[in-house]
């Protein structure tokens, strides 16, 4: 896998004399994830191939029991293929794969041994299902997002495509951050949820408000659980300050810190990197807990 010049791709499309800009994840320009597999949901989509090595002592069988390595320090070469869009408008960026999902997948592989087969991981804003599929190596996962842009069809196609990876079921259901209340299906499963995960959900202030409101509902629901949020600070240059700033991240953090009865901790990123990507200094993993 060879490295390319990192840059974000911005494509201009002209429709009815109106300029519409689409963006592409930097991942596709940093490394070559090209797969020969064909998309199943939309012929305009692409399929990316991500290889990773998993220490055998972190892998569980279908009953949730640890697989004992045959020799010390042995590793298993694994492969996950994901159908996704190459570029989208800002409202459908969940149809792409971003760096935060790979960081969260690394964290899941490293800490998966600590997840009980009796608990369920809940993912918010799952996008095309990449991180949920990785999580299903260790325990059942509820994969959620808002149902638009064929996203549920793509998630289910990706789950079927990667059945050799999943040791536990992945249940796909809708959870809209803008909804007034949590869906009944989510409330039913929450007693078994101790770990909630989300990646790359901070890119719009209005959506950030709704996401934090959802986090508040989950933490206030009876039972003890923790929320892990992986994201990348995205800097822009401002003429007024003559400096770079990360306005979406700053807005998220400021509003997160105003939440009552929660503890926020930034996790160290010293766990192993199992996937190939640039683990840049702008990546952040936060843990949010009720106190």
SULUR-V846306 format. One record per pair of residues at least 24 apart in sequence whose C-alpha atoms are under 10 Angstrom apart, sorted by the first residue. I is the first residue (numbers start at 1). J is the second residue. Records with the same first field share a line. If there is no record, write none. Layout:
# SULUR-V846306
I=J / J
This chain:
# SULUR-V846306
1=31 / 32 / 33 / 34 / 50 / 51 / 276
2=30 / 31 / 32 / 33 / 276
3=29 / 30 / 31 / 32 / 276 / 277 / 278
4=28 / 29 / 30 / 31 / 32
5=29 / 30 / 31
6=30 / 31 / 278
9=86 / 87
10=87 / 88 / 89
11=87 / 88 / 89
20=89
21=87 / 88 / 89 / 90
22=86 / 87 / 88 / 89 / 90 / 91 / 92 / 93
23=86 / 87 / 88 / 89 / 90 / 92 / 93 / 96
24=85 / 86 / 87 / 88 / 89 / 90 / 93 / 96 / 97 / 98
25=85 / 86 / 87 / 88 / 93 / 96 / 97 / 98 / 99
26=97 / 98 / 99 / 277 / 278
27=96 / 97 / 98 / 99 / 102 / 276 / 277 / 278
28=86 / 96 / 97 / 98 / 277
30=276 / 277 / 278
31=276 / 277 / 278
32=276
33=81 / 276
34=81
35=81 / 82 / 83
37=81 / 82 / 83
38=83
39=82 / 83 / 84 / 85 / 154 / 157 / 158
40=83 / 153 / 154 / 157 / 158 / 161
41=83 / 84 / 150 / 151 / 153 / 154 / 155 / 156 / 157 / 158
42=83 / 84 / 85 / 150 / 153 / 154
43=85
44=84 / 85 / 86
45=83 / 84 / 85 / 86 / 87 / 95 / 96 / 154
46=82 / 83 / 84 / 85 / 86 / 87 / 96
47=81 / 82 / 83 / 84 / 85 / 86 / 158
48=80 / 81 / 82 / 83 / 84 / 85 / 86 / 97
49=79 / 80 / 81 / 82 / 83
50=78 / 79 / 80 / 81 / 82 / 102 / 275 / 276 / 277
51=77 / 78 / 79 / 80 / 81 / 274 / 275 / 276
52=76 / 77 / 78 / 79 / 80 / 106 / 273 / 274 / 275 / 276
53=77 / 78 / 79 / 109 / 273 / 274 / 275
54=78 / 106 / 109 / 110 / 274 / 275
55=109 / 110 / 274
57=113
58=108 / 109 / 110 / 111 / 112 / 113 / 114 / 137 / 138
59=109 / 110 / 112 / 113 / 137 / 138 / 167
60=112 / 113 / 117 / 136 / 137 / 138 / 139 / 166 / 167 / 168
61=137 / 138 / 166 / 167 / 168
62=117 / 137 / 138 / 139 / 166 / 167 / 168 / 169
63=117 / 138 / 139 / 167 / 168
64=113 / 115 / 116 / 117 / 118 / 137 / 138 / 139 / 140 / 167 / 168
65=113 / 116 / 117 / 138
66=113 / 138
78=164 / 165
79=162 / 164 / 165
80=130 / 133 / 134 / 158 / 159 / 161 / 162 / 163 / 164 / 165
81=130 / 158 / 159 / 161 / 162
82=128 / 129 / 130 / 133 / 154 / 155 / 157 / 158 / 159 / 161 / 162
83=128 / 129 / 130 / 154 / 155 / 157 / 158 / 161
84=127 / 128 / 129 / 130 / 151 / 154 / 155 / 158
85=128 / 154
90=203 / 204
91=148 / 149 / 203 / 204
92=127 / 148 / 149 / 151
93=127 / 200 / 201 / 203
94=125 / 126 / 127 / 128 / 129 / 145 / 146 / 149 / 151 / 199 / 200 / 201
95=126 / 127 / 128 / 129 / 148 / 149 / 150 / 151 / 154 / 155
96=127 / 128 / 130
97=127 / 128 / 129 / 130 / 131 / 199 / 200
98=127 / 199 / 200 / 231 / 232
99=199 / 200 / 230 / 231 / 232 / 277 / 278 / 279 / 280 / 283
100=131 / 198 / 199 / 200 / 201 / 229 / 230 / 231 / 232 / 279 / 283 / 284 / 285
101=126 / 127 / 129 / 130 / 131 / 132 / 197 / 198 / 199 / 200 / 229 / 230 / 231 / 232
102=130 / 131 / 134 / 199 / 230 / 273 / 274 / 275 / 276 / 277 / 278 / 279
103=131 / 199 / 230 / 231 / 232 / 269 / 271 / 272 / 273 / 274 / 275 / 277 / 278 / 279 / 283 / 284 / 285
104=130 / 131 / 134 / 135 / 197 / 198 / 199 / 200 / 228 / 229 / 230 / 231 / 284 / 285
105=130 / 131 / 132 / 133 / 134 / 135 / 199 / 230 / 273 / 274 / 275
106=131 / 134 / 269 / 271 / 272 / 273 / 274 / 275
107=135 / 228 / 230 / 269 / 270 / 271 / 272 / 273 / 274 / 285
108=132 / 134 / 135 / 136 / 137 / 138 / 197
109=134 / 135 / 137 / 138 / 271 / 272 / 273 / 274
110=271 / 272 / 273 / 274
111=138 / 271
112=136 / 137 / 138 / 139
113=137 / 138 / 139
114=138
115=139 / 140 / 194 / 195
116=140 / 194
117=168
118=192 / 193
119=189 / 190 / 191 / 192 / 193 / 194 / 195
120=168 / 169 / 170 / 189 / 190 / 191 / 192 / 193 / 194 / 195 / 196
121=170 / 189 / 190 / 192 / 193 / 194 / 195 / 196 / 197
122=170 / 171 / 186 / 189 / 190 / 192 / 193 / 194 / 195 / 196 / 197 / 198 / 227
123=172 / 175 / 195 / 196 / 197 / 198 / 199 / 227 / 228 / 229
124=174 / 175 / 176 / 177 / 196 / 197 / 198 / 199 / 201 / 211 / 214 / 215 / 227 / 229
125=174 / 175 / 176 / 177 / 197 / 198 / 199 / 200 / 201 / 211
126=151 / 152 / 155 / 172 / 175 / 197 / 198 / 199 / 200 / 201
127=151 / 152 / 154 / 155 / 198 / 199 / 200 / 201
128=152 / 153 / 154 / 155 / 156 / 157 / 158 / 159
129=154 / 155 / 156 / 157 / 158 / 159 / 170 / 172
130=155 / 158 / 159 / 162
131=197 / 198 / 199
132=159 / 166 / 169 / 170 / 171 / 172 / 197 / 198
133=158 / 159 / 160 / 162 / 163 / 165 / 166 / 167 / 168 / 169 / 170
134=162 / 165 / 166 / 167
135=165 / 166 / 167 / 168 / 169 / 170 / 197
136=163 / 165 / 166 / 167 / 168 / 169 / 170
137=164 / 165 / 166 / 167 / 168 / 169
138=166 / 167 / 168
139=166 / 167 / 168 / 169 / 170
140=166 / 167 / 168 / 169 / 170 / 171 / 193
141=166 / 168 / 169 / 170 / 171 / 172 / 193 / 195 / 196
142=169 / 170 / 171 / 172 / 173 / 174 / 186 / 189 / 190 / 193 / 196
143=170 / 171 / 172 / 173 / 174 / 175 / 197
144=171 / 172 / 173 / 174 / 175 / 176 / 186 / 198
145=172 / 173 / 174 / 175 / 176 / 177
146=173 / 174 / 175 / 176 / 177 / 178
147=173 / 174 / 175 / 176
148=174
175=214
176=210 / 211 / 214
177=207 / 208 / 209 / 210 / 211 / 212 / 213 / 214 / 215
178=206 / 207 / 209 / 210 / 211 / 213 / 214
179=210 / 213 / 214
180=210 / 213 / 214 / 217
181=213 / 214 / 217
182=214 / 217 / 218 / 221
186=218
187=218 / 221 / 222
190=218 / 221 / 222 / 223 / 224 / 225
191=221 / 222 / 223 / 224 / 225
192=223 / 224 / 225
193=218 / 223 / 224 / 225 / 226
194=223 / 224 / 225 / 226 / 227
195=224 / 225 / 226 / 227 / 228
196=225 / 226 / 227 / 228 / 229 / 287 / 288
197=226 / 227 / 228 / 229 / 230 / 287
198=227 / 228 / 229 / 230 / 231 / 285
199=228 / 229 / 230 / 231 / 232 / 285
200=229 / 230 / 231 / 232 / 233
201=229 / 230 / 231 / 232
202=229 / 230 / 231 / 232 / 233 / 234 / 248 / 249 / 251 / 252
203=231 / 232 / 233 / 234 / 247 / 248 / 249 / 251 / 252
204=247 / 248 / 249 / 251 / 252
205=247 / 248 / 249 / 250 / 251 / 252
207=252
208=248 / 249 / 251 / 252 / 253 / 255 / 256
209=251 / 252 / 255 / 256
211=252
212=252 / 255 / 256 / 259
213=256 / 259
215=256 / 259 / 288 / 289
216=256 / 259 / 260 / 261 / 262 / 288 / 289 / 290
218=290
219=261 / 262 / 288 / 289 / 290 / 291
220=261 / 262 / 290
224=289 / 290 / 291
225=288 / 289 / 290
226=263 / 287 / 288 / 289 / 290
227=264 / 286 / 287 / 288 / 289 / 290
228=264 / 265 / 266 / 267 / 285 / 286 / 287 / 288 / 289
229=266 / 267 / 284 / 285 / 286 / 287 / 288
230=267 / 283 / 284 / 285 / 286 / 287
231=282 / 283 / 284 / 285 / 286
232=279 / 280 / 281 / 282 / 283 / 284 / 285
233=280 / 281 / 282 / 283 / 284
234=282 / 283
235=282
246=282
249=284
256=288
259=290
260=290 / 291
261=289 / 290 / 291
262=288 / 289 / 290 / 291
263=287 / 288 / 289 / 290 / 291
264=288 / 289 / 290
265=289
